[in-house]
Amino acid sequence: MNRAQIFEKVQEIFRDIFDDQSLNINDATNSDHIDDWDSLNHINLVVSIEKEFNIKFNFNELSGLKDVGAMIDLIVEKIEK
């Protein structure tokens, strides 16, 4: 699975979590850009992404993420292992 395919799946997850089919994310998207992105929705995002890609994040990995691009890069890294 390439980065573009992963990005599309993450886009779908964001739309589901935030219940907004018109939501468009990009590499620079972060919690400041989405009004409903609170701590609960952040947990829901993480869990949904872990399930979708059959991966697990640890606390240090999650705490270092600054935006969607960093999250996608981490997913790519974990899938390639």
Order of alpha helices (4+ residues) and beta strands (2+ residues): alpha-alpha-alpha-alpha
